[in-house]
Amino acid sequence: MTGHTQKDGDWHDELVLLSELSGVNKQLSNYVLRILDADAGRAPELPVEQEQALGKRLAELGANLQTRARHRMTDDAASPQVIEFDDQS
């Protein structure tokens, strides 16, 4: 998160969100592979309950990610960042 300062309490929330995103990323990868295997006849389809649970979790994390983005926009508006580029010419 270069250029973005965190309030002391925000680090924990950010780390929790990143951990949850990492976990759901693995679940989503497994889901895609399972669907492909089921389509090819190599595995049974995923139970509907598991598919619904994954969809619900994705929606929850999507909302959390949107909240994080809104907070970053508010923080960035309060303290504009200066971006410097190295002139390679």
mmCIF file of the C-alpha atoms, coordinates in Angstrom:
data_MODEL
# 
_entry.id   MODEL 
# 
loop_
_atom_site.group_PDB 
_atom_site.id 
_atom_site.type_symbol 
_atom_site.label_atom_id 
_atom_site.label_alt_id 
_atom_site.label_comp_id 
_atom_site.label_asym_id 
_atom_site.label_entity_id 
_atom_site.label_seq_id 
_atom_site.pdbx_PDB_ins_code 
_atom_site.Cartn_x 
_atom_site.Cartn_y 
_atom_site.Cartn_z 
_atom_site.occupancy 
_atom_site.B_iso_or_equiv 
_atom_site.pdbx_formal_charge 
_atom_site.auth_seq_id 
_atom_site.auth_comp_id 
_atom_site.auth_asym_id 
_atom_site.auth_atom_id 
_atom_site.pdbx_PDB_model_num 
ATOM 1  C CA . MET A 1 1  ? 0.000   0.000   0.000   1.00 0.00 ? 1  MET A CA 1 
ATOM 2  C CA . THR A 1 2  ? 2.662   2.470   -1.006  1.00 0.00 ? 2  THR A CA 1 
ATOM 3  C CA . GLY A 1 3  ? 1.662   6.065   -0.450  1.00 0.00 ? 3  GLY A CA 1 
ATOM 4  C CA . HIS A 1 4  ? -1.312  5.234   1.750   1.00 0.00 ? 4  HIS A CA 1 
ATOM 5  C CA . THR A 1 5  ? -0.976  5.820   5.455   1.00 0.00 ? 5  THR A CA 1 
ATOM 6  C CA . GLN A 1 6  ? -2.941  3.685   7.862   1.00 0.00 ? 6  GLN A CA 1 
ATOM 7  C CA . LYS A 1 7  ? -4.469  4.674   11.142  1.00 0.00 ? 7  LYS A CA 1 
ATOM 8  C CA . ASP A 1 8  ? -3.309  2.424   13.975  1.00 0.00 ? 8  ASP A CA 1 
ATOM 9  C CA . GLY A 1 9  ? -6.549  0.433   14.211  1.00 0.00 ? 9  GLY A CA 1 
ATOM 10 C CA . ASP A 1 10 ? -6.944  0.105   10.436  1.00 0.00 ? 10 ASP A CA 1 
ATOM 11 C CA . TRP A 1 11 ? -3.988  -2.255  10.010  1.00 0.00 ? 11 TRP A CA 1 
ATOM 12 C CA . HIS A 1 12 ? -5.783  -5.080  11.787  1.00 0.00 ? 12 HIS A CA 1 
ATOM 13 C CA . ASP A 1 13 ? -8.910  -4.664  9.661   1.00 0.00 ? 13 ASP A CA 1 
ATOM 14 C CA . GLU A 1 14 ? -6.822  -4.513  6.501   1.00 0.00 ? 14 GLU A CA 1 
ATOM 15 C CA . LEU A 1 15 ? -4.901  -7.672  7.393   1.00 0.00 ? 15 LEU A CA 1 
ATOM 16 C CA . VAL A 1 16 ? -8.130  -9.500  8.212   1.00 0.00 ? 16 VAL A CA 1 
ATOM 17 C CA . LEU A 1 17 ? -9.608  -8.467  4.856   1.00 0.00 ? 17 LEU A CA 1 
ATOM 18 C CA . LEU A 1 18 ? -6.497  -9.592  2.975   1.00 0.00 ? 18 LEU A CA 1 
ATOM 19 C CA . SER A 1 19 ? -6.525  -12.911 4.802   1.00 0.00 ? 19 SER A CA 1 
ATOM 20 C CA . GLU A 1 20 ? -10.195 -13.449 4.010   1.00 0.00 ? 20 GLU A CA 1 
ATOM 21 C CA . LEU A 1 21 ? -9.641  -12.530 0.343   1.00 0.00 ? 21 LEU A CA 1 
ATOM 22 C CA . SER A 1 22 ? -6.782  -15.003 0.167   1.00 0.00 ? 22 SER A CA 1 
ATOM 23 C CA . GLY A 1 23 ? -8.943  -17.750 1.629   1.00 0.00 ? 23 GLY A CA 1 
ATOM 24 C CA . VAL A 1 24 ? -11.862 -17.091 -0.696  1.00 0.00 ? 24 VAL A CA 1 
ATOM 25 C CA . ASN A 1 25 ? -9.444  -16.949 -3.632  1.00 0.00 ? 25 ASN A CA 1 
ATOM 26 C CA . LYS A 1 26 ? -8.482  -20.548 -2.884  1.00 0.00 ? 26 LYS A CA 1 
ATOM 27 C CA . GLN A 1 27 ? -12.134 -21.544 -2.527  1.00 0.00 ? 27 GLN A CA 1 
ATOM 28 C CA . LEU A 1 28 ? -12.962 -19.870 -5.829  1.00 0.00 ? 28 LEU A CA 1 
ATOM 29 C CA . SER A 1 29 ? -10.108 -21.674 -7.581  1.00 0.00 ? 29 SER A CA 1 
ATOM 30 C CA . ASN A 1 30 ? -11.324 -25.002 -6.195  1.00 0.00 ? 30 ASN A CA 1 
ATOM 31 C CA . TYR A 1 31 ? -14.859 -24.136 -7.278  1.00 0.00 ? 31 TYR A CA 1 
ATOM 32 C CA . VAL A 1 32 ? -13.780 -23.436 -10.867 1.00 0.00 ? 32 VAL A CA 1 
ATOM 33 C CA . LEU A 1 33 ? -11.771 -26.666 -11.034 1.00 0.00 ? 33 LEU A CA 1 
ATOM 34 C CA . ARG A 1 34 ? -14.682 -28.648 -9.591  1.00 0.00 ? 34 ARG A CA 1 
ATOM 35 C CA . ILE A 1 35 ? -17.102 -27.187 -12.149 1.00 0.00 ? 35 ILE A CA 1 
ATOM 36 C CA . LEU A 1 36 ? -14.702 -28.081 -14.971 1.00 0.00 ? 36 LEU A CA 1 
ATOM 37 C CA . ASP A 1 37 ? -14.291 -31.614 -13.608 1.00 0.00 ? 37 ASP A CA 1 
ATOM 38 C CA . ALA A 1 38 ? -18.066 -32.001 -13.264 1.00 0.00 ? 38 ALA A CA 1 
ATOM 39 C CA . ASP A 1 39 ? -18.561 -30.732 -16.811 1.00 0.00 ? 39 ASP A CA 1 
ATOM 40 C CA . ALA A 1 40 ? -16.054 -33.314 -18.064 1.00 0.00 ? 40 ALA A CA 1 
ATOM 41 C CA . GLY A 1 41 ? -17.756 -36.079 -16.061 1.00 0.00 ? 41 GLY A CA 1 
ATOM 42 C CA . ARG A 1 42 ? -14.773 -36.607 -13.733 1.00 0.00 ? 42 ARG A CA 1 
ATOM 43 C CA . ALA A 1 43 ? -16.491 -35.452 -10.535 1.00 0.00 ? 43 ALA A CA 1 
ATOM 44 C CA . PRO A 1 44 ? -19.989 -34.869 -9.201  1.00 0.00 ? 44 PRO A CA 1 
ATOM 45 C CA . GLU A 1 45 ? -21.345 -31.340 -9.205  1.00 0.00 ? 45 GLU A CA 1 
ATOM 46 C CA . LEU A 1 46 ? -20.753 -29.202 -6.150  1.00 0.00 ? 46 LEU A CA 1 
ATOM 47 C CA . PRO A 1 47 ? -23.679 -29.295 -3.696  1.00 0.00 ? 47 PRO A CA 1 
ATOM 48 C CA . VAL A 1 48 ? -26.006 -26.318 -4.103  1.00 0.00 ? 48 VAL A CA 1 
ATOM 49 C CA . GLU A 1 49 ? -25.507 -25.332 -0.457  1.00 0.00 ? 49 GLU A CA 1 
ATOM 50 C CA . GLN A 1 50 ? -21.742 -24.978 -0.942  1.00 0.00 ? 50 GLN A CA 1 
ATOM 51 C CA . GLU A 1 51 ? -22.261 -22.940 -4.095  1.00 0.00 ? 51 GLU A CA 1 
ATOM 52 C CA . GLN A 1 52 ? -24.687 -20.641 -2.282  1.00 0.00 ? 52 GLN A CA 1 
ATOM 53 C CA . ALA A 1 53 ? -22.299 -20.256 0.663   1.00 0.00 ? 53 ALA A CA 1 
ATOM 54 C CA . LEU A 1 54 ? -19.443 -19.309 -1.674  1.00 0.00 ? 54 LEU A CA 1 
ATOM 55 C CA . GLY A 1 55 ? -21.642 -16.771 -3.459  1.00 0.00 ? 55 GLY A CA 1 
ATOM 56 C CA . LYS A 1 56 ? -22.687 -15.232 -0.146  1.00 0.00 ? 56 LYS A CA 1 
ATOM 57 C CA . ARG A 1 57 ? -19.068 -15.025 1.029   1.00 0.00 ? 57 ARG A CA 1 
ATOM 58 C CA . LEU A 1 58 ? -17.983 -13.399 -2.242  1.00 0.00 ? 58 LEU A CA 1 
ATOM 59 C CA . ALA A 1 59 ? -20.746 -10.799 -1.882  1.00 0.00 ? 59 ALA A CA 1 
ATOM 60 C CA . GLU A 1 60 ? -19.742 -10.060 1.732   1.00 0.00 ? 60 GLU A CA 1 
ATOM 61 C CA . LEU A 1 61 ? -16.090 -9.636  0.835   1.00 0.00 ? 61 LEU A CA 1 
ATOM 62 C CA . GLY A 1 62 ? -17.046 -7.521  -2.173  1.00 0.00 ? 62 GLY A CA 1 
ATOM 63 C CA . ALA A 1 63 ? -18.945 -5.176  0.141   1.00 0.00 ? 63 ALA A CA 1 
ATOM 64 C CA . ASN A 1 64 ? -15.961 -5.045  2.525   1.00 0.00 ? 64 ASN A CA 1 
ATOM 65 C CA . LEU A 1 65 ? -13.637 -4.234  -0.373  1.00 0.00 ? 65 LEU A CA 1 
ATOM 66 C CA . GLN A 1 66 ? -15.955 -1.435  -1.517  1.00 0.00 ? 66 GLN A CA 1 
ATOM 67 C CA . THR A 1 67 ? -15.977 -0.029  2.023   1.00 0.00 ? 67 THR A CA 1 
ATOM 68 C CA . ARG A 1 68 ? -12.170 -0.093  2.056   1.00 0.00 ? 68 ARG A CA 1 
ATOM 69 C CA . ALA A 1 69 ? -12.080 1.772   -1.262  1.00 0.00 ? 69 ALA A CA 1 
ATOM 70 C CA . ARG A 1 70 ? -14.486 4.428   0.036   1.00 0.00 ? 70 ARG A CA 1 
ATOM 71 C CA . HIS A 1 71 ? -12.331 4.941   3.125   1.00 0.00 ? 71 HIS A CA 1 
ATOM 72 C CA . ARG A 1 72 ? -9.234  5.261   0.955   1.00 0.00 ? 72 ARG A CA 1 
ATOM 73 C CA . MET A 1 73 ? -10.963 7.871   -1.223  1.00 0.00 ? 73 MET A CA 1 
ATOM 74 C CA . THR A 1 74 ? -11.903 9.854   1.883   1.00 0.00 ? 74 THR A CA 1 
ATOM 75 C CA . ASP A 1 75 ? -8.386  9.545   3.324   1.00 0.00 ? 75 ASP A CA 1 
ATOM 76 C CA . ASP A 1 76 ? -6.782  10.456  0.001   1.00 0.00 ? 76 ASP A CA 1 
ATOM 77 C CA . ALA A 1 77 ? -9.020  13.515  -0.405  1.00 0.00 ? 77 ALA A CA 1 
ATOM 78 C CA . ALA A 1 78 ? -7.999  14.719  3.059   1.00 0.00 ? 78 ALA A CA 1 
ATOM 79 C CA . SER A 1 79 ? -4.279  14.297  2.379   1.00 0.00 ? 79 SER A CA 1 
ATOM 80 C CA . PRO A 1 80 ? -3.396  14.387  -1.323  1.00 0.00 ? 80 PRO A CA 1 
ATOM 81 C CA . GLN A 1 81 ? -0.514  12.219  -2.426  1.00 0.00 ? 81 GLN A CA 1 
ATOM 82 C CA . VAL A 1 82 ? 2.437   13.445  -4.424  1.00 0.00 ? 82 VAL A CA 1 
ATOM 83 C CA . ILE A 1 83 ? 3.533   11.038  -7.116  1.00 0.00 ? 83 ILE A CA 1 
ATOM 84 C CA . GLU A 1 84 ? 7.041   11.482  -8.428  1.00 0.00 ? 84 GLU A CA 1 
ATOM 85 C CA . PHE A 1 85 ? 8.347   9.838   -11.563 1.00 0.00 ? 85 PHE A CA 1 
ATOM 86 C CA . ASP A 1 86 ? 11.979  9.203   -12.363 1.00 0.00 ? 86 ASP A CA 1 
ATOM 87 C CA . ASP A 1 87 ? 12.861  10.798  -15.671 1.00 0.00 ? 87 ASP A CA 1 
ATOM 88 C CA . GLN A 1 88 ? 14.564  7.992   -17.593 1.00 0.00 ? 88 GLN A CA 1 
ATOM 89 C CA . SER A 1 89 ? 15.146  10.047  -20.770 1.00 0.00 ? 89 SER A CA 1 
# 
